[in-house]
Amino acid sequence: MALSSARLQRRVWDRRADTWDHEGAAGLGDVVDAVVRAASPRPGLTAVDLGCGSGQITMRLAEAGAQVTAVDVSPEMIVRLQENADSEELDGVVPVVSPIEEFGVASASVDLVVSNYALHHLRDPDKRALAKSVLRWLRPGGRFVIGDMMFGRGLEPRDRVIIRSKVVALARKGPGGWWRVLKNVTRFGFRLQERPVTMERWQQYLEEAGFSAVHGDEVVAEAAVVVGIKR
Ligand SMILES: C[S@@+](CC[C@H](N)C(=O)[O-])C[C@H]1O[C@@H](n2cnc3c(N)ncnc32)[C@H](O)[C@@H]1O
């Protein structure tokens, strides 16, 4: 199940590799900044970036002196990441092509696991399982930082505001936008490729896994950052 979902993501993101950094989610720059602040990188830190794309987070961590294992299911994204790391002459980046669902590192071997705008692609049981795996991978004192679109399917007023604003923004783009509204209604409504959960749900997954000091902050309309610490 998980693999076929990841294969689909690979196909989708190989095609979007050229455009995501310029035409990504609204307010992406603010979310990247918030994730990097919460990750608090420093020289010598060992980190894993899950769903790294072309490296918006990885590059910032590596520039601060961290050693980053950067994981993505899309080979095209990993090619761009490698080009970016090479052009900045950053040697602390280790790119890995893998579905997040199949990736692992040794127990207590990293200080930071971070992910930005990627985990909403995972199925909910895989999100939950990932929280447990990440706790195992982290050294004591290590942290898990998740930036992502975080909203539900319309039960809460905040969900409805976010969904309405996404629909209005797309509809304003004319027939191409209406087509995307239709596609997104299918993807989000049936949770085919886009499976965001609320900030509260992510906090619950981290607490259930055994993280301490779990907290979340809304960053822009649809996106939030959730952090948990391994004691
Ligand atoms: C929206 S982009 C975000 C990229 C980057 N983290 C950023 O902040 O710009 C989502 C990334 O997650 C990757 N991805 C989606 N599902 C994945 C999975 N199951 N395993 C590994 N990577 C995945 C995609 O290939 C894509 O590069």
The ligand as an ORCA input file, in Angstrom:
! r2SCAN-3c Opt
* xyz 0 1
  C       6.144     19.954     -1.637
  S       7.708     19.233     -1.889
  C       8.614     19.891     -0.523
  C      10.079     19.845     -0.727
  C      10.944     20.488      0.365
  N      10.816     19.808      1.636
  C      10.634     21.952      0.518
  O      10.324     22.381      1.624
  O      10.701     22.679     -0.478
  C       7.337     17.557     -1.333
  C       8.497     16.607     -1.515
  O       8.202     15.385     -0.826
  C       8.594     14.309     -1.628
  N       7.769     13.143     -1.256
  C       6.432     13.014     -1.330
  N       6.052     11.819     -0.862
  C       7.191     11.166     -0.482
  C       7.451      9.901      0.090
  N       6.471      9.057      0.355
  N       8.726      9.572      0.364
  C       9.759     10.433      0.084
  N       9.561     11.657     -0.456
  C       8.287     12.027     -0.728
  C       8.354     14.763     -3.058
  O       9.114     14.044     -3.999
  C       8.750     16.236     -2.978
  O      10.115     16.443     -3.292
*
